[in-house]
Amino acid sequence: MLKSNNKKMEKLSIVKIGGNIIEDEASLNAFLKLFSNLEGKKILVHGGGKRATHIASKLGIESNMVNGRRITDADTLEVITMVYGGLVNKNVVAKLQALHTNAIGLTGADINAIQSEKRPVKEIDFGFVGDVKAVAHKSIDKLIQADFTPVFCAITHDGNGQLLNTNADTITSQVAVGMSNLYETSIYYCFELNGVLMDFNDKNSVVKHIDSKIYQELLNDGIVADGMLPKLENCFDALRGGVHNINMGNTSMLTQENDNFTKITL
């Protein structure tokens, strides 16, 4: 028990990057430099949906999106496996190696890190899309303790040989929940906005701190709506699951000089 409590004092940062950063070479290089300079143990999670859509189009495969979610048929699964697990993941890993961060690229199938179950068909059949059900935090920790930096793409598996397309935000939060058994975990959701905004037309109107009470007020006032609503619900689920705190904003929040981002706590 004492060992577990001591381990919890060690910090682990789990950073998720959005597709706009991946698509822009200069933005990606700048982000990876910040990530490499981030002190302590860390994990990176990425998607690659825009790149997958572009390559699927080149191959004559139509991308079908419903409410921002990709319908993943067999052909689409082949494309995202090539793009997420190959092209994007290995490009990121190679760039991190150049920055002296000893990264290791992974899907959820590697070391049985993240198991999912195929999303059940309700109103919509999403195809080969997975909902996370288990994170092998002890196996992931072996890599971290060996001074590797895991880089997860948005692919998991079902334990029966089937790969599944899985939302990168969800992978981030579920990995963080799993690792909170061993570490004081913090999530950094990096995207193009400075954080949660009071006024979407004013990029500097950042809500710097959101807890459960403030969140309810923002909901009642209609400030949190649309795409930000499921993101924040996901954040509070992760916090209730043991994650220490969650940060949302642009990549500069990874520096100690910038405090213009949103911190989310219970």
C-alpha positions, 0 to 999 in steps of 0.5 A: 500500500505504501508503494502505491501511495508513493507512486501516486506522487509521481506526475505523468502528463498525457497529451493529445494533439488535434488533427490541425496540428498534425496536418501543418508541418510547422505546427507539428514541429513546434508542438513536438519540440514543446512536448519533448521539453515537457518535464517528467514522464509523459504519453502522447496520443494522436489521431489523423482523421484529416490525413486519412480522409485525404488519402482515402479520397486518393484511393477512391474510398468515400469518407462518411461522417455522422455527427463528426464521427467516422463510419468505419467500414472494412476499406476505411479501417484499412486506410486508418490503420495505414495512416494512423498506425503507420504514416502519422505515428511513425512520422511523429516518432521519428521527429521525437527521436530527432529531439532526443525523446526516445518514443515508441509508437503503439496501437492499442493492440501492442502489448495489449495496451487498450482493449475495446468492444465494437460499438453496438448498432443503435440508430447508426451502424458505425462499423469497426469503431471501438469503445474502450473497456480496458487499459493495461496500465501496468504494461504501459508503465513498464515502457515508461519505467524503461524511459520510453515515451509511448505514442498512441494512435487512435486504434484499439483492438477487441482481444479477438484479432480485430482492430477498431477505430477509436476516438482519440479524446476517449483514448486519452481520457481512458489511458489517463484514468488507467494510469491514475492507479500509478501516477498523479495524471494530468491531461493536456488537450491541445487544439487550435483554440486557447481553451473554453471561450466565453465568447467564441468570436473572442479568442482571448475570452478564455474561461481559465478554471472550470469545476463542476459548479462553474460547468453547470453555470456555463451550461445554463447560460448556453456558453458550453454547447455543441462540440464542446459539450461531449468534450467537457462531459468526457473530462469530468468522467475522467476526473471522477475516474481519478485523473488529477486535472485536465487542461485544454488550450493551444500548444503553448500551455505546455510551457510554464510561461503561458497561463491562458488556457482552461484548467478543469477540476472537480 
